[in-house]
Each structure stands twice: as structure tokens, then as C-alpha cells.
Amino acid sequence: MDDQAFVYDRMYPLARFLYETMPNFSTAGYVLFAVIFLLSAFVYKLGFAKKLPLRQNAVIALFLLIGGLGLTFLALFLPVVEGLCIAAIILILYKIRLWREKRENAVSQ
């Protein structure tokens, strides 16, 4: 068994898919980083974001970028992207339920 197959066998599905289908490893790394950053920003927006001034939003985006870099290295052999997807789905369901409850309360009053 060659080293590349050994590494691919230990990767999680999305990272493995990206590294197998992208033209080179650096492109796959950048795409994985972009996916992690976008999912992190989406989860932050759904679950934790408040109305903040532009400067504070820029600081948060900077920290999401820095944190995304660390998560990118972890995403090769841990289910980081898959966990972010599950967190996004849970928060979407929560927002839908909250929206329905607000709508029902507004109708009943």
C-alpha cells in the first residue's frame, strides 16, 4: 500500500473528496479552507450574531479566518466540516421553529 492511499483511507469524506478531485493539493486545501470559513460564518450568523458595528464585524470575521485555518488542518482527519453542517442544520431547524412560534403567538393575540 502506498503512502497516498494510506492517507486517503484515514481522511473524512469531504476532505478526501476534495483532495481526490481537485487538480492539486494546494487548490484542495484552499477550497477546504473556504468551505470551513463559510460554514463557520453561517453557523455564527444563525446562532450567535447580533447587530454590531462594521468594525466589530470585521474583527469577528478576522477571528473566523484565523480559527478556520486551524480547523482546516484538523478537518483532514477529524469530522470538522461534517460537524459544522450538522450544527447549521440544527440551527436552521431552531430558527424555523422560533419563527413559527412567533407567528402563532402574533395570530393568537
N, C-alpha and C positions, 0 to 999 in steps of 0.2 A: 504494500500500500504506500503510495507516495504521500509526501507531506501535505500537498494541497488538498487531496481527498480527505486526509485525516482532519484538517482544519475545517473543511466544509461540513463534515459529519457532525462536528460539535457546535456549529452555528445555529442560531434560531432562524425560523423560516424566512422572515422578511430580509434580514441581513444576508442570508445565504442567497436568496433570490436576487438581490441587488448585486452582490459580488459575482454571481454566475452570469448575469445578463448584461451588465454594463461593459463598455469596451475596455476599461482598465480599472485598476484598483483605486486610484485616486478619485476618479469620477464617482465610483460607487460609494466611497467614503463621504464625498461632498453631498451626494443625494441622501445618504443615510442621515447625515447631519441636518440637512434641510427638513427631512421628514420629522425628525425628533424635535427640531425647533418649532416647526409649525404645529405639531401636535401639542407640545408644551404650552405654546401661546394660546391655542384653542382651549385647552383644559383650564389654563389660568383665567381666560376670559369667561368661560362658563361658570367656574366655581368660585373665583376669588376676586375678580376685578370690581373695582368701584370707580366712580367718576373721579379722575385725577387730572392734575395739570399735565401739559405736554412734557415738561422736563421730568416729572416723576415717572411718566410712562416710558420715556427714553431710558431712564435708569433701570426700570424693570425689564425692558427689552434687552439691555446690555447684560444683565444678570441671567436672563433666559439664554442668551447666546453663550455665555461662559459656562453655564450649567449644561447646556446642550452639548458642548464639546466633551465634557466628562462623560455624559450619558452615551455619547456616540461610541466611545471606547468600550463602555460596559455593554452596549447593545450587540456587540459581536457574539458574546457568549451568554448573555442574560436576556430575558424577555422584556426589554425596556419599551420597545415600540408597541408590542402587544399589550403591555400594561397600560400605556398611555391611551391606546384605542379603547380598552375596557373602561378606563376612567372617563373618557369622553362620552361613551355610550351611557354610563350610569348618570353622569351629569346632565346629558340631554334628556333622559327619562325623568330625572328630577325636575328639570325646568318645565317640561311638558305637564307634569302633574301639578306643579305650582301654578302654572298658567291656567289650567283647568279649574283648580280650586278658587283662584281669584275671580275667574269668570262666573263660576257658580255662585259665589258669595255676592257678586255685584248684581246678578239676576234676582237672587232671593231677597235682597234688601230693598 
